């Protein structure tokens, strides 16, 4: 079914069920609201990452009416959602009042999106301390643990919360993630941007990873088309994707970057004969 309700460029084919993982992208592909984006993307992809980055202001979050329509569209397009929780607040803030506000806001947002039956709720856990040394890191972990326990009181299954990899080593949160039975959102773009060994991190944490964020990186910039990846990074990404069966969100924010990323992925996915070359390239 070709769906063209808006004057925007459209994907020309369906990618539903094409890969062992669910292929997904963000709700910010077109310069419009959630519903137009979902109507344009829903016929072509398995899942949409609903970006609820901002929590402040009257119109920052979708209304209950919008949520109801998103539920209807999920049925119409055989579509699922994951939800990126707000990033303008932090459960690790040093100020107790701001911490509490962040926790209460996260819980309110989770209640708002509950009807969507999201596959994951993506959570940023920022680290803004001066060093990773103890007891600084220990104090930070205490705040994280306490506030995550509060947040988890609002969900039925703890592993719907997927903690996203940011700029610090995920090892800092490993014990908390395991103890609280959380999931992980491995942002491959962030790992590449901050020079982590993508394959090493994936090998260590894949058992907890429910979502991968995937985007191109070049010249210290991320969230670009996959065409911007070097051959070596592209080879590493393909090695990861060949072993993953969760949700892969192409975390880009324009139609051009989405279209070229889908073309890139489709073009290289079929190159089974060249996977040996990719392995050699990645190991070099």
N, C-alpha and C positions, 0 to 999 in steps of 0.2 A: 504493500500500500504506500503510495507516495503522498506525503502530507506536507503541504506548503501553504500554511495559513498566514504567513507573514512574508514581507518582502526582504527576505534574507537568503543568502546562498545556502543550499541544502546538501547534505551528504547524498551520494548517488546510489548507495547500496546499503544493505543491512549487514551488520557485523555480528548479529545475534548468534550465539552458539558457534562462532567460528573458531574459537580457541578453547583450550582446556580450562582457562580461567574466564571469569566474567569481564568483558571489556566495558569500561566506564569512562566518563569524563565529567567535567564540572558544570554547574548550572550558570556559569559566567561566560559561556561561549559567545553568545549574542548580547549586544548592549541593551538588555531588556530584563524583565522580571523573571521569576521562577517559572511560571506557567508557560510563557512563550518559549523559553529555552527547552522545557520538557516536551512541549508539543513538537518542536523541531527535531529534537534529538531522540526522543523515545522510540520512534519506529526503527531506529538504526542501531541502537546500543543495548546492552544488557542491563546497565545500571547507570544512575546519575548520582554524582556527589553533590549534594545540596550544601552550598557554602553559606553558613550562617556566621560569618566572620564578626559582624558587629552586633552588639547587644544593646547599645545605648540609642535613645531616640525613639520617637513614636512609631516610625515605619521601618525600624531596623530589622525586626523579625517578621516572618510571614504571619498573617492572621490565621485564625482557625478556619475561615472560609477558604483561604488558599490551601491549607493543609488538606481539607476535604477534597478540593479539586485535584490536588496532587495524588491523593489516594485513588480517585476515579481514573486518572490518566495511567496510573500504574497498572490497573486492570485492563484498560483499553490497549495498552502497548506491550503487555507482558513484561513489565519493567519493575526493577527494584531500586531502592535508594540506600545510600549511606549518607550520614549527616556529619559535616564538619562543624564542631561546636565553636562558640565564639573565641576569638583570639585577642580581643581588646581588653580582656580581663585575665587575671592569673591567680590560680589557686596556690601559687608559691610566693605571692607578694609578701614582703616582710611586714607590712602593716596588717594587723589582725582584722581590722574592720574591712579592708579591701579584700582580704582572703575570704571572709565570711560572705561578702557581697558576691564574689566570684563563685563560690560554692552554691549559694542560693540561686544565682542566675543560671548556672549550668543545670541545676535541677529543674528550674522552671522551663528551660529550653527543651530538656529531655522529655518533660511532661507534654509540652506542646507538640513534639514530633512523634509521640508514642503511636498515634494511629497509622503512621507510615510503615511500621514494622521494619525499621531500618536494619540492614545487614550489619552495620557498625556505626558507632558514635565516635568520631575521631577527636581526640583530645590533645591539645598542646600542654606540656608541662614544662614551662620555661625554667632555665637555670641562669640566673643573673648575679650569682655570687662572684666574689673576687678570685676564688681559686677552688680547686677540687680537693684541697687538703682537709683533713679532719681537724677540728670538729665542725668546720664550716659545712662540708658536704653532709655530715650527719644531721645537723640542724635542719638543713634543707630537706633531707629525706623524711625527717619527723613531720615537717609541715605537709609534705606530699602525702604521706601515709594517712595522717589524720583527716585531711580534706578529701582524699579519695574514698576513705571509709564512709564519710558523710554522703558523698555523691552516689556511692553504690547502693545506698538505702533507697534510691529512687528507681532502681532497675531490678528486673527479675533474674537476669543472667549477667554475672559480672563481666564475662568475656565479650559482651557487646561493646564495652569501652575499649577502644584501641588507641594506645598511647603512641603518638607519632615521634619518629626520630627527628631531632632538631640539630643543633650545632654541637652538642656535648655527647660524650660516649654513653651509649645506652646501658653500659655496665652499671652506671650509677643507679639505675632504676630496676635492674634485673631482679633483685630479691623481692622488691615490692610487687612487681608484675607477676611473679610466680606465686607469691604468698596470697595475693588478692585474686588470683586467677583472671587477670586481665589479658587482653589481646594486644598485639603490636601492629601499628601501621608503619611499615618500613618505607620511608620516603627515599627512594633510590637517588633522586635528584639531590636531596640534601646530603646524602652520603658522598656523592661524587663532588659536590660543591666544596665540602669541608675535608676532602682528601682522605676519607675512610676507605678501607678495603671492602668494596661492596660485596664481593663473594664471601669474604670471611665473616662479615656481619650477617649475611643471609644464612650461611651455613650454621651459625651459632643460634640464630633466633627464628629460623623458618618455622619451627614447631609451634611458635606463638603468633606468627604473622597471619592475619586475616585479610589485610589490604596492603597493596603496594601502590605508592604514588610514583608515577613515572613521568619525567619531563627532561628535555635537553638542557645541557649545561655547556657554557662557553664563555671564556674571559670573565670568570667570577660572576656570571649571571645564570640564574636558573629559570625554571618555568618557561622554557623555550621549546620549539619544535625538536623532535628527536633527530631531525636531520643535522642538528648542531653537534651531536655527539661525535667524538673522535672514534676512529675504527676500533681502538682498543676498548673504550668504554661501551661502545655498541655491542662488541663481542661479549663483554661481561654481562650486560643487561640481558642479552639473548640466552645466555647460560642460566641466568636466574629464572627467566620466564618459562623456560622449558621444564622447570621443576616445580612450578607453582600452579595451584588450582583454585585460589581464592578470587579476590577482586583486584583488578589492575586498573587504576584510575589514571588516565592521561590528564595530569593536572596542569592544563594550559588554559588560557583565558581569551582565546580568539578563534574564530572559525579557521583562519589560515593555518594556525599552529596545530589545531586539531586535525584538519584534513591532511596536512603533510605528515603528521605523526602516525596517523592511521595508514597512510600509504607506505611510510617507512617500515612500519611493523609488518604489514602484509607482504611487502616486497622481500624482507629478510626472513620472515617466518618460513617461507617455502624453500629456503636454500639449505635443506637438510644436507645435501652433498658437500656443502662448504662449512659445516659445523666443525670439522677437524681443523680447518684453517682458522676459524674463529677462536678455537681453544688455544691453538699455538700462538695466535696473536695476543690473546689475553694473558697467557703465561709468560710472554716475552718481556 
